[in-house]
Amino acid sequence: DSPDLVVIATPPQSTLRALEDEFDKNPQSAFIDVASVKNNLLLQVERLTGLSQRFIGSHPMAGREVAGPPSAQGDLFQGRAWILTPTSSTDEYVVEIAEELVSILGATSYVMTAEDHDRLLARISHLPQLTSTALAGSLTSIGDDLSLSGQGLRDMTRIANSDGELWSEILFENRKEVSKAIDEYLQIFAKIKNALDTQDGEALRKV
């Protein structure tokens, strides 16, 4: 018998191929993925008539900076958001079974378009990852004095230890929105630097 639901949990560049392989084996099943970039995938799935009806994109807003089975947590999704991005032809049954999975795992589902998802995630997930990485990279010359840092720095650099290969795939998949987010971020830092250079306290307080 075909499973009710097939969950594709692969790096972004492997998701479509895995979906197609599993759909060939289980054409009556419902399918979701858990990748953190959605628009390109849904555009490709939309071209596959049978699969587009049986598939809904999904992205649980929970994760850790360490990977592999030993790092698994049974309560990882408790109280977290879980975004669902249906295709233009996703069957209602597929939406319902995805929402049931989200509920069983203790999360709350939110439905949005793939475009809105990628625009949002560039700013609330991908940019924070880059910020943490850049901050950690700026500390390499400090050496042993880094042991004097407080919890704030530890919190801000925790996710800098995330998998570089996986994050390279994620960032390239969403490069247009990530690039926009970086530009917006740098504009704020440019204002801060300019206020410091010109000793403009009011401008700095305003930022």
C-alpha positions as a Markdown table, in Angstrom:
| # | Residue | x | y | z |
|---|---|---|---|---|
| 1 | Asp | 0.0 | 0.0 | 0.0 |
| 2 | Ser | 1.1 | 3.6 | -0.7 |
| 3 | Pro | 1.8 | 5.7 | 2.4 |
| 4 | Asp | -0.7 | 8.5 | 3.1 |
| 5 | Leu | 2.0 | 11.1 | 3.2 |
| 6 | Val | 5.6 | 11.2 | 1.9 |
| 7 | Val | 7.9 | 13.8 | 3.4 |
| 8 | Ile | 10.9 | 14.9 | 1.3 |
| 9 | Ala | 13.7 | 16.1 | 3.6 |
| 10 | Thr | 16.7 | 16.7 | 1.3 |
| 11 | Pro | 18.9 | 19.7 | 0.5 |
| 12 | Pro | 17.1 | 22.1 | -1.9 |
| 13 | Gln | 18.9 | 21.0 | -5.1 |
| 14 | Ser | 17.8 | 17.4 | -4.5 |
| 15 | Thr | 14.2 | 18.0 | -3.6 |
| 16 | Leu | 12.6 | 17.9 | -7.1 |
| 17 | Arg | 14.4 | 14.8 | -8.1 |
| 18 | Ala | 13.4 | 13.0 | -4.9 |
| 19 | Leu | 9.8 | 14.2 | -5.4 |
| 20 | Glu | 9.6 | 12.8 | -8.9 |
| 21 | Asp | 11.1 | 9.5 | -7.9 |
| 22 | Glu | 8.7 | 9.1 | -5.0 |
| 23 | Phe | 5.7 | 10.1 | -7.0 |
| 24 | Asp | 6.6 | 7.4 | -9.6 |
| 25 | Lys | 6.5 | 4.9 | -6.8 |
| 26 | Asn | 3.5 | 6.2 | -4.9 |
| 27 | Pro | 1.2 | 8.2 | -7.2 |
| 28 | Gln | -1.7 | 8.1 | -4.8 |
| 29 | Ser | 0.2 | 9.5 | -1.8 |
| 30 | Ala | 0.3 | 13.1 | -0.7 |
| 31 | Phe | 3.7 | 14.9 | -0.7 |
| 32 | Ile | 5.4 | 17.7 | 1.2 |
| 33 | Asp | 8.9 | 18.9 | 1.4 |
| 34 | Val | 10.6 | 20.8 | 4.2 |
| 35 | Ala | 13.1 | 23.0 | 2.3 |
| 36 | Ser | 13.5 | 26.7 | 3.2 |
| 37 | Val | 13.2 | 28.0 | -0.3 |
| 38 | Lys | 10.0 | 27.5 | -2.2 |
| 39 | Asn | 9.3 | 29.5 | -5.3 |
| 40 | Asn | 11.7 | 27.8 | -7.8 |
| 41 | Leu | 10.5 | 24.4 | -6.6 |
| 42 | Leu | 6.8 | 25.2 | -6.9 |
| 43 | Leu | 7.3 | 26.6 | -10.4 |
| 44 | Gln | 8.9 | 23.3 | -11.4 |
| 45 | Val | 6.2 | 21.2 | -9.7 |
| 46 | Glu | 3.4 | 23.2 | -11.4 |
| 47 | Arg | 4.6 | 21.8 | -14.7 |
| 48 | Leu | 4.0 | 18.2 | -13.5 |
| 49 | Thr | 0.3 | 17.7 | -13.7 |
| 50 | Gly | -0.2 | 14.7 | -11.5 |
| 51 | Leu | 2.3 | 15.7 | -8.9 |
| 52 | Ser | 1.2 | 19.4 | -8.6 |
| 53 | Gln | -2.2 | 18.1 | -7.3 |
| 54 | Arg | -0.6 | 15.8 | -4.8 |
| 55 | Phe | 2.0 | 18.2 | -3.4 |
| 56 | Ile | 2.1 | 21.1 | -1.0 |
| 57 | Gly | 5.3 | 22.9 | -0.1 |
| 58 | Ser | 6.1 | 23.2 | 3.6 |
| 59 | His | 8.7 | 24.8 | 5.8 |
| 60 | Pro | 8.8 | 24.2 | 9.6 |
| 61 | Met | 10.2 | 27.3 | 11.3 |
| 62 | Ala | 12.4 | 25.3 | 13.6 |
| 63 | Gly | 15.8 | 23.8 | 13.4 |
| 64 | Arg | 19.2 | 23.5 | 15.0 |
| 65 | Glu | 22.8 | 24.5 | 14.0 |
| 66 | Val | 23.8 | 20.8 | 14.4 |
| 67 | Ala | 22.7 | 18.0 | 12.1 |
| 68 | Gly | 22.2 | 14.3 | 12.1 |
| 69 | Pro | 20.1 | 11.7 | 14.1 |
| 70 | Pro | 22.1 | 12.2 | 17.3 |
| 71 | Ser | 21.0 | 15.9 | 17.4 |
| 72 | Ala | 17.3 | 15.1 | 17.0 |
| 73 | Gln | 14.8 | 16.6 | 19.5 |
| 74 | Gly | 11.3 | 15.2 | 20.0 |
| 75 | Asp | 9.9 | 18.6 | 20.9 |
| 76 | Leu | 11.6 | 20.6 | 18.1 |
| 77 | Phe | 8.4 | 21.8 | 16.5 |
| 78 | Gln | 6.4 | 22.4 | 19.7 |
| 79 | Gly | 4.9 | 25.9 | 19.6 |
| 80 | Arg | 6.6 | 26.8 | 16.3 |
| 81 | Ala | 5.2 | 28.1 | 13.0 |
| 82 | Trp | 5.0 | 25.8 | 10.0 |
| 83 | Ile | 4.5 | 27.5 | 6.6 |
| 84 | Leu | 2.5 | 25.8 | 3.9 |
| 85 | Thr | 2.7 | 26.8 | 0.2 |
| 86 | Pro | 0.2 | 25.0 | -2.0 |
| 87 | Thr | 0.5 | 24.9 | -5.7 |
| 88 | Ser | -2.4 | 26.4 | -7.8 |
| 89 | Ser | -3.9 | 22.9 | -8.0 |
| 90 | Thr | -3.1 | 21.2 | -4.7 |
| 91 | Asp | -6.0 | 18.9 | -3.7 |
| 92 | Glu | -7.8 | 19.9 | -0.5 |
| 93 | Tyr | -7.1 | 16.5 | 0.9 |
| 94 | Val | -3.4 | 17.2 | 0.6 |
| 95 | Val | -3.7 | 20.5 | 2.5 |
| 96 | Glu | -5.7 | 18.7 | 5.2 |
| 97 | Ile | -3.2 | 15.9 | 5.7 |
| 98 | Ala | -0.3 | 18.4 | 5.9 |
| 99 | Glu | -2.2 | 20.5 | 8.5 |
| 100 | Glu | -2.8 | 17.3 | 10.5 |
| 101 | Leu | 0.9 | 16.5 | 10.5 |
| 102 | Val | 1.7 | 20.0 | 11.6 |
| 103 | Ser | -0.8 | 19.8 | 14.4 |
| 104 | Ile | 0.4 | 16.4 | 15.6 |
| 105 | Leu | 3.9 | 17.7 | 15.9 |
| 106 | Gly | 2.7 | 20.7 | 18.1 |
| 107 | Ala | 3.2 | 23.4 | 15.5 |
| 108 | Thr | 0.8 | 26.0 | 14.0 |
| 109 | Ser | 0.3 | 26.1 | 10.2 |
| 110 | Tyr | 0.3 | 29.3 | 8.1 |
| 111 | Val | -0.6 | 29.3 | 4.4 |
| 112 | Met | 1.1 | 31.7 | 2.0 |
| 113 | Thr | 2.3 | 31.9 | -1.6 |
| 114 | Ala | 5.8 | 30.6 | -2.5 |
| 115 | Glu | 6.8 | 34.1 | -3.5 |
| 116 | Asp | 5.8 | 35.6 | -0.1 |
| 117 | His | 7.5 | 32.8 | 1.7 |
| 118 | Asp | 10.9 | 33.4 | -0.1 |
| 119 | Arg | 10.6 | 37.2 | 0.4 |
| 120 | Leu | 9.8 | 36.7 | 4.1 |
| 121 | Leu | 12.5 | 34.0 | 4.8 |
| 122 | Ala | 15.2 | 36.1 | 3.1 |
| 123 | Arg | 14.7 | 38.6 | 6.0 |
| 124 | Ile | 13.7 | 36.4 | 9.0 |
| 125 | Ser | 16.0 | 33.4 | 8.4 |
| 126 | His | 18.5 | 33.8 | 5.6 |
| 127 | Leu | 19.7 | 37.3 | 6.5 |
| 128 | Pro | 20.1 | 36.4 | 10.3 |
| 129 | Gln | 22.2 | 33.4 | 9.2 |
| 130 | Leu | 24.5 | 35.6 | 7.2 |
| 131 | Thr | 24.6 | 38.2 | 9.9 |
| 132 | Ser | 25.7 | 35.6 | 12.5 |
| 133 | Thr | 28.3 | 34.2 | 10.1 |
| 134 | Ala | 29.7 | 37.6 | 9.3 |
| 135 | Leu | 29.9 | 38.5 | 13.0 |
| 136 | Ala | 31.6 | 35.3 | 13.8 |
| 137 | Gly | 34.0 | 35.8 | 11.0 |
| 138 | Ser | 34.9 | 39.3 | 12.2 |
| 139 | Leu | 36.1 | 37.9 | 15.6 |
| 140 | Thr | 38.8 | 35.6 | 14.3 |
| 141 | Ser | 41.6 | 38.0 | 15.3 |
| 142 | Ile | 40.5 | 38.2 | 18.9 |
| 143 | Gly | 42.0 | 34.9 | 19.9 |
| 144 | Asp | 41.9 | 33.8 | 23.6 |
| 145 | Asp | 40.2 | 37.1 | 24.6 |
| 146 | Leu | 37.0 | 35.8 | 23.0 |
| 147 | Ser | 36.5 | 33.8 | 26.2 |
| 148 | Leu | 35.6 | 37.1 | 27.9 |
| 149 | Ser | 32.5 | 37.5 | 25.8 |
| 150 | Gly | 29.0 | 37.5 | 27.3 |
| 151 | Gln | 25.8 | 35.6 | 26.5 |
| 152 | Gly | 24.7 | 38.2 | 23.9 |
| 153 | Leu | 27.6 | 37.4 | 21.6 |
| 154 | Arg | 27.1 | 33.7 | 22.1 |
| 155 | Asp | 23.4 | 34.0 | 21.2 |
| 156 | Met | 24.2 | 36.1 | 18.1 |
| 157 | Thr | 26.9 | 33.7 | 16.8 |
| 158 | Arg | 25.3 | 30.4 | 17.7 |
| 159 | Ile | 24.0 | 29.6 | 14.2 |
| 160 | Ala | 27.3 | 30.6 | 12.5 |
| 161 | Asn | 28.2 | 27.0 | 13.1 |
| 162 | Ser | 25.5 | 25.7 | 10.7 |
| 163 | Asp | 26.4 | 23.6 | 7.7 |
| 164 | Gly | 28.1 | 25.7 | 5.0 |
| 165 | Glu | 27.3 | 23.4 | 2.1 |
| 166 | Leu | 23.6 | 23.3 | 2.9 |
| 167 | Trp | 23.4 | 27.1 | 3.5 |
| 168 | Ser | 25.2 | 27.7 | 0.2 |
| 169 | Glu | 22.4 | 25.8 | -1.6 |
| 170 | Ile | 19.7 | 27.7 | 0.3 |
| 171 | Leu | 21.2 | 31.1 | -0.4 |
| 172 | Phe | 21.8 | 30.4 | -4.1 |
| 173 | Glu | 18.2 | 29.2 | -4.4 |
| 174 | Asn | 16.9 | 32.4 | -2.9 |
| 175 | Arg | 19.7 | 34.7 | -4.2 |
| 176 | Lys | 17.5 | 37.5 | -5.6 |
| 177 | Glu | 15.5 | 38.1 | -2.3 |
| 178 | Val | 18.6 | 37.5 | -0.2 |
| 179 | Ser | 20.5 | 40.1 | -2.2 |
| 180 | Lys | 17.7 | 42.6 | -1.6 |
| 181 | Ala | 17.7 | 41.9 | 2.1 |
| 182 | Ile | 21.5 | 42.4 | 2.3 |
| 183 | Asp | 21.1 | 45.8 | 0.5 |
| 184 | Glu | 18.5 | 46.9 | 3.0 |
| 185 | Tyr | 20.6 | 45.8 | 5.9 |
| 186 | Leu | 23.7 | 47.5 | 4.6 |
| 187 | Gln | 21.8 | 50.8 | 4.1 |
| 188 | Ile | 21.1 | 50.8 | 7.8 |
| 189 | Phe | 24.7 | 50.1 | 8.7 |
| 190 | Ala | 25.7 | 52.9 | 6.3 |
| 191 | Lys | 23.5 | 55.3 | 8.2 |
| 192 | Ile | 25.2 | 54.2 | 11.5 |
| 193 | Lys | 28.7 | 54.6 | 10.1 |
| 194 | Asn | 27.9 | 58.0 | 8.6 |
| 195 | Ala | 26.4 | 59.2 | 11.9 |
| 196 | Leu | 29.6 | 58.1 | 13.7 |
| 197 | Asp | 31.9 | 59.6 | 11.1 |
| 198 | Thr | 30.0 | 62.9 | 11.3 |
| 199 | Gln | 29.5 | 62.7 | 15.1 |
| 200 | Asp | 25.8 | 63.2 | 14.5 |
| 201 | Gly | 24.2 | 62.0 | 17.8 |
| 202 | Glu | 20.7 | 62.7 | 16.7 |
| 203 | Ala | 21.0 | 60.7 | 13.5 |
| 204 | Leu | 22.5 | 57.8 | 15.5 |
| 205 | Arg | 19.7 | 57.9 | 18.0 |
| 206 | Lys | 17.2 | 58.0 | 15.2 |
| 207 | Val | 18.7 | 54.8 | 13.7 |
